[in-house]
Amino acid sequence: MKTVNIHETKTHLSRLVEEAANGEGFVIAKAGKPMVKVVPLEEAPKTKRRIGMLDGQFFIPEDMDRIWRSKICFTVSRNEDPARYSPSDLAYWGIGAIASGCP
């Protein structure tokens, strides 16, 4: 492994980095004293992602709509600003029908 002084490193950094990336690491020295070792990064092995690997690990409850319906009714009954919710959320939840159907 070759040793390069700081001045030479600053002058030829691009070339030295290319060499290190190709497997030829080097040591940066200051006043002849080794300071830093530059070596190429090892590539992490790529793992294949399996489709369905979390199958059965979680579930969505059957009463999910009831949970959100009660939250919106609570919000409407407290006269909260519906602007706190995105328009797509309000449309998805049918805020008009829910608001009129709140106790």
C-alpha positions in Angstrom: 0.0 0.0 0.0 1.5 3.3 -1.1 1.9 6.3 1.2 1.0 9.8 -0.1 1.7 13.1 1.7 -1.2 15.6 2.3 0.0 18.0 -0.4 0.1 15.3 -3.1 -3.3 14.1 -1.9 -4.9 17.5 -2.3 -3.3 17.8 -5.8 -4.3 14.4 -7.1 -7.4 13.5 -5.0 -9.6 12.5 -7.9 -7.0 10.1 -9.3 -6.2 8.7 -5.8 -9.9 8.1 -5.1 -10.3 6.3 -8.4 -7.4 4.1 -7.6 -8.8 3.3 -4.1 -12.2 2.5 -5.6 -10.4 0.0 -7.9 -8.8 -1.8 -4.9 -5.5 0.1 -4.6 -5.8 1.7 -1.1 -3.4 4.2 0.1 -2.2 5.9 3.3 -2.2 9.7 3.8 0.8 10.9 5.8 1.6 14.2 7.5 5.2 15.0 7.9 6.0 11.4 7.1 3.7 10.1 9.9 0.8 7.9 8.6 -2.5 9.6 9.5 -5.3 8.0 7.5 -5.8 4.8 5.5 -8.1 5.0 2.4 -9.5 1.7 1.2 -12.4 0.8 -1.1 -15.9 0.2 0.4 -17.1 -3.3 0.4 -20.4 -3.8 -1.4 -23.2 -5.1 0.8 -24.6 -8.3 -0.6 -28.0 -7.8 -2.2 -30.8 -9.7 -0.7 -33.9 -10.6 -2.6 -37.1 -9.3 -1.2 -39.7 -11.9 -0.8 -43.3 -11.0 -1.7 -45.7 -11.9 1.1 -43.1 -12.4 3.8 -45.2 -10.6 6.4 -48.4 -12.6 5.5 -50.3 -13.3 8.7 -48.1 -11.0 10.8 -50.8 -8.3 11.2 -54.4 -7.7 10.4 -56.9 -4.9 9.8 -59.9 -5.2 12.2 -63.3 -5.7 10.6 -64.7 -2.7 12.5 -62.0 -0.3 11.1 -64.7 2.0 9.6 -66.5 2.2 12.9 -63.3 3.3 14.6 -62.8 6.3 12.2 -66.6 7.0 12.2 -66.5 7.6 15.9 -63.4 9.8 15.7 -65.1 12.0 13.1 -68.4 12.1 15.0 -66.3 13.2 18.1 -64.6 15.8 16.1 -67.8 17.2 14.6 -69.6 17.1 18.0 -66.7 19.2 19.5 -67.1 21.7 16.6 -63.5 21.1 15.6 -62.3 22.5 12.3 -62.6 19.8 9.6 -59.8 21.6 7.8 -57.5 19.7 10.2 -58.2 16.7 8.0 -57.2 16.3 4.3 -59.9 16.6 1.7 -59.2 13.0 0.6 -59.6 11.7 4.1 -63.0 13.5 4.5 -64.1 12.2 1.1 -63.0 8.7 1.9 -64.8 8.8 5.3 -67.9 10.4 3.8 -67.8 13.2 6.3 -71.1 14.7 5.2 -73.1 11.5 5.8 -71.2 10.8 9.0 -71.7 14.3 10.4 -75.5 14.1 9.8 -75.6 10.6 11.3 -73.7 11.5 14.5 -75.6 11.2 17.8 
